[in-house]
Structures are given as C-alpha cells and as structure tokens.
Amino acid sequence: MKNSLLLILLSCTIQVHAQKRPRELGIKIGVMPTGQFNAITDVRGVKVGQVTLVEGKDIRTGVTAILPRDGNLFQQKVSAAIYIGNGFGKLAGYSQVEELGTLETPIVLTNTLSVPTVADALIDWTINQKGNENVRPVNPVVGETNDGYLNDIRGRHVKKEHVLQALTQAKTGAVEEGNVGAGTGTVCFNFKGGIGTASRKLPEKLGGYTVGALAQTNFGGILKVNGVPVGEELGKYAFKESLDKSSDGSCMMIIATDAPLDARNLKRLAKRAIMGMAETGGIASNGSGDYVIAFSTAYQIPHETTQGTSSVTLLHNDYVSPLFMATIEATNEAIINSLFMAKTSEGTQGCTVEELPKEKVLQIMRKYGRLK
C-alpha cells in the first residue's frame, strides 16, 4: 500500500513539474530581471500567434507567427538584421533584410518543406492589408527547422489558412511553450524540443529597455542548464560513442527590443544570441541551420516618403553592452524553457521522443548546488 501511494505521489510530482518553467522549479538563469511574462511579448507591441497541428500519429507540426507591432508593417517598417550562425537552412527573405536593414512582414516559423506555403500566405496577408492595394514586391520572412523525425514532413500539412489563422490570432501576454506551433515536432538535445521564450528588463540607469527572445529548438550537442552539465550527467549527448547526426537540426532565434538600434547594432545583438545558444551546449553542427532575426520596435521607417533625409535617435555603441548580456541570458533561458515545457511525443512511423526527465534534472541541479 505504501509503495503504491509513493508511486502515485511521485507520478503527481512529475506531472506538476512537467507543467512548470525552470524558474518555477528553482532554476534561475542569469542575473538580470525578467519582464512581466518572461516572454518576447514583454517588448511592447510584439504579438505571438500559434497554430498547432496534431492529427493521428503522422502529423506533428505547425506555425508560430511573431508580429513586431500592430498596423501596416509594410508601410511602416521596423529596423532589423539577421545573423547566420550556421547556414544549413532555408530561411526566406534574408537578402533584402541584409541589404536594407528593415522588416516589412511578420516573421513566421514552420517546418522545412512548408516555407513556400508560409511565404505565399504572408504575401496574401500583406497585399490584402488596407493601404497596400498598389504593392508589387513583398519580402516575406520565414524561418524553419526540420521536424521530419516526428512529423510526416513530406505531406506538407501546413496550409495557408493555418498561417493566416496564426497571424490573425496573435496576441500579447503569456506565450504558450513546448509542443506548440512550429515546435510541435522538434527535437532538442535528443529530448523533445519546441517553442520557448524569455525576456530581460534593463534597470532604468541602463536605459530601462526590454529584450525578448523566442526560440524554435531542434538541435543538439551536450545539454547544459545554468552551467550544469546535465547532458553529460544523464549520459545522453552527441558523439558519445561514434560519429552521429544527433546534433543536426536547426535553431531559429527571434530577438525583439524596444531599444533604439539600427540594423548594424541589431546584427551585433543577433550575434550574441548565438552565444546564448552555446551556453545551453549547442554546437551549431554541420547539419544545423542556426539563424537569429533581431528587430527594434523603437521607431518606424516609412515605405515611401517625400523627405530626402530622416532623423532618428539611436543608442550609442558604448550603451549597447547591457543589451548584449540581456540577449545572451534571454536566449539561453528561452531554449531551456522549450525543453522544460515540452512533453513526450509519439509521431510518424512509430518514432517517439521523450521529454526532458525533470526530476533527474532537478537532482543534478541540487548536486551542483544550482537549485534555489
């Protein structure tokens, strides 16, 4: 009877832990304070919409849309930059953002073979907005990771209506994490990955700016949680015994801030997100597409203007360093959040990916004195 009761209590404990983010379990990553929701939506105006597709045992995919602000983004663009950590991926829209330093559509994440469909939907979304009746070119920005282990990716189950639904339903506030949206079928460090998000709020003396990160995690390496070698302790990591492809995959990282940065400093910010990924043990392997898209909501750039010049207040280089640190911390925590919030998933062809064993992880954190 006692043994049965113990098993029931243990099961309940694991269930509760499965629903909690690392901070709720005593794992505090970094030193900077978070925003209200500890999410990319802590940057005022940023919205996230997600559509999750789960059907039978074959469909495990979806879309995650990030909207920098309300209104017609094509007519009033935001400054943006993209940094490529490792280019084994299919990011659409890179060259124009690189050339002009602006973002004119929302960012949508999905699976590899659905990029064209999502791009088409983003074009529909843009040209059908009021004020865009005469628009001819559109630069849709679409990121991806390959969810083909759990998802029937060749079936291309993401349709235009799913993308439009995610865009229409996008909202501020708390963001759902784990097996949702574009993270429904992903795998991270040989455990179930997914969507994760986090934020950092700078003190007023450092500008009071907010940095938010959102990650679609589908990569590998040797998992570290707050500096603790969790993957090594669990005996589950890349290249343990032989050359393998467990570290392949991809990671899409979206960085938003309300700090007044131009494209040059946004690219510098984006580079630091890769450092946050590295702190989790990611190695940006040969087969991994690791991209960072960073944007600022501080000011708008008109699509057309009669003024030959513009005047924008920008943050001085010497004042950008705190934002670098905030980006590293937020990206690190967003990735770890995706693992803690994900659940075991069985997918196509009988493939199953187990969730991160939270109880074992907490025991390891205690062992290293990193659990508060």
Steps between C-alpha positions, in 0.01 A plus 500: 500500500782736596686422179186564294441831675864598444468427128182707479663795679811476281282494190313809617827681575637428153173616345512828689865554405419430137273802501753739651774716357852473646462817709194354669710198597786703647728528196591866450693563179708817488503806723277750322131537593236371259203686358145441626440185294863399450417486129572678174162671542646703788627727224203732461298441184646160417242224446529124454248271332526124470315220325579144606426210267470159665304230320525123531860385536641667190436874535710685758567850368370856494579870467614771740455862392680797657352844428729792591211744533139577408404666176640488149857377542571528128426874496674568831787255532721424799880484502631143488802280444571131451807311619587154369668276758500201265328517163364148449144629476229649282439846644296705252538876470860530620660701220265799509520530878879484470503765228245750634496431872121492525224251564174546306304185593446303818746216563348153471668176608401156369651176368751478217274390215224746592709814445354570151142461623562731795671758279201495265264554794711791628478660157121462510492651849706799390345592165147469642562756774340840456746739343687230311276490193784605271775288659693284254807357678478346847786348700345228721729384780456132585720286725498124540631190668463143377239311705516194274583253778160536669304659217405375154684798354459384140124528544535880529205528733543871576255693283458871433194516722709381797746784447226760468335361813824535698543858376141595577502343847836647605487667840710656772546351847607149594629277219430128489817290493610144429317282245320787334505681167821458307645303792240223495728242339850618593779320688765671715804335663334163426198603708172656391562859401253767399426870539654689787512868591650731762581867560725736690425849632790739540512726808399861440862612546589282200215634290209289627480319165350154452644213299284201413599169341301220340662175386389206286734228627601204285874451551751308707830492684562453873217648704591747772245656734624812675857378452433151632602212264157337500549312173825348622345403834206337322738323262312636201694719262640522147804294394497297821619184328517569127449758228128565480255765387321555830641853517354590159170684472459875529422781739305811406546785746295821490622800701279804560589818682360847559850647510565745213743296291573514129566192288873509573458473876209257462736265317744535789212414733409198287854366522466485879196274471733233359702537819183431697443188293860394567443535875233229474754264342400548137789457256355629169588175324553450129136407444348771719337818370549754776358844424425808707256769390517815713275805476433824685156647564641839607429680174335447162642535152250616236476301177467824302583855598535842345784583741850431373639462850377373835595562860499209743643484852724195532672340796873571518731199457629531857148446633426183305695256718221451759271401211759243388492342844120510508486327162735222609301437818157515334602269215654251741187492714264486202672184377494338844135600542416319175644178645333527840159576351510230231334162547574151372370462147435200279499577132521359151631147434481419870775747595489626858698778664504512879468825689782627718496295827429792733541310826844375400598846381396652833706239684801590285447870564492431875821300471675802349340743745312686226142453624350783704 
